[in-house]
Amino acid sequence: MKTSTSLPKRLLQGSAALAASLVTAAAVAVESLPGGPAVNQTDLHPPITKIAAEVQTLHYGMMIVCLAIFVAVFGVMFYSILKHRKSVGAKAANFHESVSVEIAWTIAPFIIVTAMGFAATKTVVAQKDTSNADLTIKATGYQWKWGYDYLKGEGEGINFLATLDTAQREMSNSGHPSGDNYLLKVDNPLVVPVGKKVRIITTANDVIHAWMVPAFGVKQDAIPGFVRDTWFKAEQTGDFYGQCAELCGKEHAYMPIHVKVLSAEDYSAWVQGKKKELAAKADDPTKVWTQADLVARGEKVYTSNCAVCHKPDGKGAGPIKALDGSTKVLDADKMVQVQVLLNGQNNGAMPAWKQLSDTEIAAVITYTKNSWSNKTGQTVQPSEVVAARK
């Protein structure tokens, strides 16, 4: 006679199988990201700059010193507890003050701390030596993206924004993350040449941010109204990742850093291509556009900069207000929406977008005013944005 498995037992077996399959799927789905975080990572990121290598050496050295102190202090303590306990007949010594002990526990820590400080000082001083840089780039933190301006060296004059890739945000909103570079992919990575000293000047447009790339051994705060700087010299090509390391608001998790290190030849080719691209985008703010052309241009601007928060369909999500049917978008006074983009609103919940060109702002406003259910028929020209900036 065939016996049937009890229901609780079958449920338990099924649950175990499901858990095992989920663990296996998770293990297969996520792998270490070269230049970024690794699965089950317990150590510092593999260094690709001399500063990062020195920081790692210091880390190991300090850990060894701390471990040695731990073993010595607790070893003496437990030895004393075991060997001088009352149950084995030990009697406490009766003494008051010991010049030798006082000197020992004053001088020994002084020597240890001095040695540790001396070892760290060389690296700390080197971290702040930003002189004689081959390339100077300003990194400006915005809620929630990075703006890069190439100020000196090959590539001077290039500038762009680096925003979280739209597909990454969509995965986050849907609750179905995938890929080894989840929430680390941007539309425009920072590009630098290998073997060149790159000075990074940091500042911010709104709140405090922090520019951090672990593989470079770099972490520098970006503070509104202040200019700070740091530097790195990458010793190998590849893609390297970091994130804003200062809690900067509700979109803090969506502000990654992606640095692409290229060979000298590839970097020069990138510079030429980027300059041609920027030249093609340079617009005459006095040009009068047709509504159709502005809408087409505005759709690209919206996809690159606005869709991450307001969603491609303009419906918004959670605290992000919808643009489809928005009273400010539908307002007969076009300047209402222009002022929102230029100055932001709701205490920075909607950040200012002054970094966009006059044509880009005019185009994206025209797009939102004539898309989805918004059929205002209104057109904003670049010259109107120019006037509003004054």
C-alpha positions, 0 to 999 in steps of 0.5 A, a space after each residue: 500500500 502506498 502512503 501519502 506524504 503529510 501536507 505539512 511535510 510537503 509544504 516544508 519540502 516545497 518551502 525548502 526547495 523554493 528557498 534553495 532555488 531563490 538562493 541559487 538564482 540570486 547567486 547566478 544573477 549577481 556577480 562581482 563588478 570589475 572596478 566596482 563592488 564585489 560579491 561578499 566583499 570584506 576587504 577594501 577595493 583592489 587599488 589602481 592608484 598609488 594612493 589607494 595602495 598606500 591607504 590599503 597598506 596603512 589599513 593592514 598595518 593599523 589592523 595588525 597593531 590593533 590586533 597585537 594590542 588586543 591580544 596583549 591586553 586581553 592576554 594579560 587580563 585573562 592570564 591574571 584572572 586565571 592564575 590569580 583567582 582566589 579559588 587557587 589560593 592567590 592573595 592580592 598584592 598590597 601596593 600603592 603607586 608604581 612609578 615604573 607602571 606609570 611610565 610604562 603605560 604613558 610612554 608605550 601608548 605615546 610611541 605606538 600612536 606616534 608611529 601610527 601617525 608618522 606612517 599615516 602623515 606621508 599618505 595624507 600629505 600626498 593625498 592633498 598634493 594637487 599640484 602639477 596636474 595634467 588635467 583639471 576637472 570640476 565635479 559639481 554635485 546636484 540633487 541628484 546628479 554630477 556635473 563635470 567641467 573640464 577646466 584645464 588640460 586636454 579636453 578643456 571646455 568639455 562639460 556635461 551632466 552624468 545622470 543615473 541611467 533611466 533603465 536603472 531607475 525603472 528597475 528600482 521602481 519596479 522592484 526587480 533589480 538586475 545586472 552587476 552594475 545596478 544603480 551604478 550605470 550613468 548616461 555620461 561617465 567621466 572620461 580620463 586618460 590613464 597615467 595622467 594626474 587628474 585634479 578633481 575640484 569639488 563643489 555643490 549647487 544645493 546641499 553637501 555631496 561627496 565624490 568617492 571612488 574606492 578604487 582611486 582611494 578618493 573621497 572628497 566632500 562637495 560643499 555649496 559655496 566652497 571649493 575643495 580638491 583631490 586628485 588621482 592617477 589611474 594606473 590601468 584602463 577600465 571602468 571604475 565606480 563610486 557613489 555620492 558618500 554624503 546623505 544628500 536627500 531622498 534620491 541619494 541612492 540614485 547618484 552614482 559615479 562612473 569613471 572610464 579610464 582610457 589609453 592616451 590615444 582613445 582619450 584623445 579620440 573621445 575628446 575630439 568626438 565630444 567637442 564635435 558633439 557639444 559644437 553641434 548642440 550649441 544653439 543660438 538663443 535668439 533662434 525662433 523654433 517651430 513647436 514641432 522641433 522644440 517638442 522633438 528636442 524636448 523629448 530628448 532632454 526629458 528622457 535624459 534628465 526628467 524621466 528618471 523622477 517624473 517617469 517617461 509617461 509623466 505620471 510621477 511616482 510617490 512624492 514625485 508630482 505628475 507632470 501629466 495634468 499638472 496645474 503649473 504645466 497647464 498654466 496659461 502663464 508660461 513663465 510659471 514653469 520657466 521659473 520652476 526649472 530655473 529656481 526649483 521649488 518645494 525646498 529643493 525637492 524639485 531642484 533647479 535646472 539652470 545648468 541646462 541651456 536656454 534652448 534645452 529648457 525651452 524645449 523641455 517645457 514645450 514638450 511637457 506642455 504638449 505631451 500626454 494629456 497636456 495639449 496647451 498648444 503653448 510654445 516657449 522660445 529660448 529668448 524667453 528663458 534668456 529674459 527670465 534668467 536676468 
